[in-house]
Each structure stands twice: as C-alpha cells, then as structure tokens.
Amino acid sequence: MSMFFLEFNQAAKTLCWVRAGHEPAMLFGPSGSKLQNLSGDGMALGVVGDYNYEAYTLQGWESGSVIVIATDGIRETRNNSGEMFGLNRLYEIISHNVNESAAVLQNAIIDAVRAFQADARQEDDITVVIVKLL
C-alpha cells in the first residue's frame, strides 16, 4: 500500500511531507505554469518492517497555489488504443484550471480521464485530492 502524507502550516507557509511508495504530489503556482514535484524517497508501506521514512520540507508558496495528489491510476489510464493518459495531459488540465475551485479542478481531471478512457477497461483506481493554498 502506498501513502502520501502532507502537513501544511498556513502561518509559516511551510509544507512537510512523507512519501511511502506513492506518486509525488504536484505544486502548481497560481499562474499554472510553475510546477514543483513534492518528491523524495520512500518505499510502499509494509515492505520492510523497520524502514525509516524521511520527511521533506518546502518553505514558502504563492497564495493561490494548488497541490494535486493523484494516484498512478490517473496517468496510467489507457484508451482503446492502449495509449496512457500520461502526466502531460494531467499538467495541461491543471494549468488550465488552476484558478478554479478545488471541486471544479478535481472534476475537470476526472472528466478528462473518463473521456480519454472511453469504454476501455479500468485497470486501477482513479483518485485525486486537490488542496488550494491561501
């Protein structure tokens, strides 16, 4: 099982996260053009009993930035031709909707994945969490 744990401190404008085999979260600036992956080491939960997970920190963000936490099922969704949805399509949707509400952005991503998939078989979960930073 994978996990992405994120803690944010609004007053200090800091982000602190731990990855456990999960896709990196993505931080987009309010213009939608500045992307930073919240990456780092960390294996899936339960693989090694005494594994020490590392916390990562980012200081500062622009008001209006968006964090997108998505499962790999988004980028790995295939269409009828076997083509994957991929990260570029995801980045484009986020960039075009970065100033919308979290619900609108989330729905735009899910709708685009479903439209791309059409009637191809779903192979994995399609989960996305949107965090709007003030």
WOBEL-V249061 format. One record per residue. RES is the residue in three letters. SS is DSSP state (@ for helix, = for strand, . for the rest). PHI is phi in whole degrees, -180 to 180 (999 if undefined). PSI is psi in whole degrees, 0 to 359 (NA if undefined). Layout:
RES	SS	PHI	PSI
RES	SS	PHI	PSI
//
This chain:
MET	.	999	138
SER	.	-102	163
MET	=	-153	146
PHE	=	-128	116
PHE	=	-106	128
LEU	=	-130	132
GLU	=	-124	131
PHE	=	-126	143
ASN	=	-115	107
GLN	.	-63	317
ALA	.	-64	316
ALA	.	-89	352
LYS	.	52	50
THR	=	-119	148
LEU	=	-116	137
CYS	=	-132	130
TRP	=	-143	159
VAL	=	-133	133
ARG	=	-107	136
ALA	=	-130	74
GLY	=	75	2
HIS	.	-88	157
GLU	.	-55	144
PRO	.	-63	144
ALA	=	-74	163
MET	=	-123	132
LEU	=	-109	121
PHE	=	-112	133
GLY	.	-69	166
PRO	.	-63	341
SER	.	-82	345
GLY	.	84	353
SER	.	-96	339
LYS	.	-96	114
LEU	=	-115	135
GLN	=	-134	125
ASN	=	-81	133
LEU	=	-92	82
SER	.	-105	191
GLY	.	143	169
ASP	.	-75	161
GLY	.	151	117
MET	.	-86	165
ALA	.	-57	153
LEU	.	-65	140
GLY	.	84	357
VAL	.	-72	313
VAL	.	-126	122
GLY	.	-60	325
ASP	.	-110	27
TYR	.	-66	135
ASN	.	-99	114
TYR	.	-83	142
GLU	.	-102	138
ALA	=	-92	141
TYR	=	-118	151
THR	=	-133	144
LEU	=	-129	127
GLN	=	-99	124
GLY	.	89	142
TRP	.	-155	157
GLU	.	-81	139
SER	.	-58	135
GLY	.	95	358
SER	.	-68	160
VAL	=	-129	136
ILE	=	-107	131
VAL	=	-118	121
ILE	=	-114	115
ALA	=	-131	147
THR	.	-77	162
ASP	@	-67	346
GLY	@	-62	337
ILE	@	-68	300
ARG	@	-70	336
GLU	.	-93	1
THR	.	-61	133
ARG	=	-109	151
ASN	.	-96	186
ASN	.	-64	340
SER	.	-90	358
GLY	.	88	1
GLU	.	-75	140
MET	=	-85	149
PHE	.	-59	313
GLY	@	78	169
LEU	@	-78	326
ASN	@	-61	318
ARG	@	-64	319
LEU	@	-62	313
TYR	@	-58	318
GLU	@	-63	317
ILE	@	-64	316
ILE	@	-64	313
SER	@	-58	321
HIS	@	-76	343
ASN	@	-123	13
VAL	.	-60	331
ASN	.	-93	2
GLU	.	-81	173
SER	.	-67	163
ALA	@	-59	319
ALA	@	-64	317
VAL	@	-64	316
LEU	@	-63	314
GLN	@	-60	314
ASN	@	-65	323
ALA	@	-62	319
ILE	@	-66	309
ILE	@	-62	317
ASP	@	-62	319
ALA	@	-67	320
VAL	@	-64	314
ARG	@	-63	318
ALA	@	-65	319
PHE	@	-64	316
GLN	@	-66	326
ALA	.	53	237
ASP	.	-104	17
ALA	.	-68	153
ARG	.	-66	136
GLN	.	-82	125
GLU	.	-104	344
ASP	.	-151	171
ASP	.	-70	156
ILE	.	-124	97
THR	.	-129	135
VAL	=	-145	137
VAL	=	-119	134
ILE	=	-115	131
VAL	=	-123	121
LYS	=	-97	125
LEU	.	-96	134
LEU	.	-92	NA
//
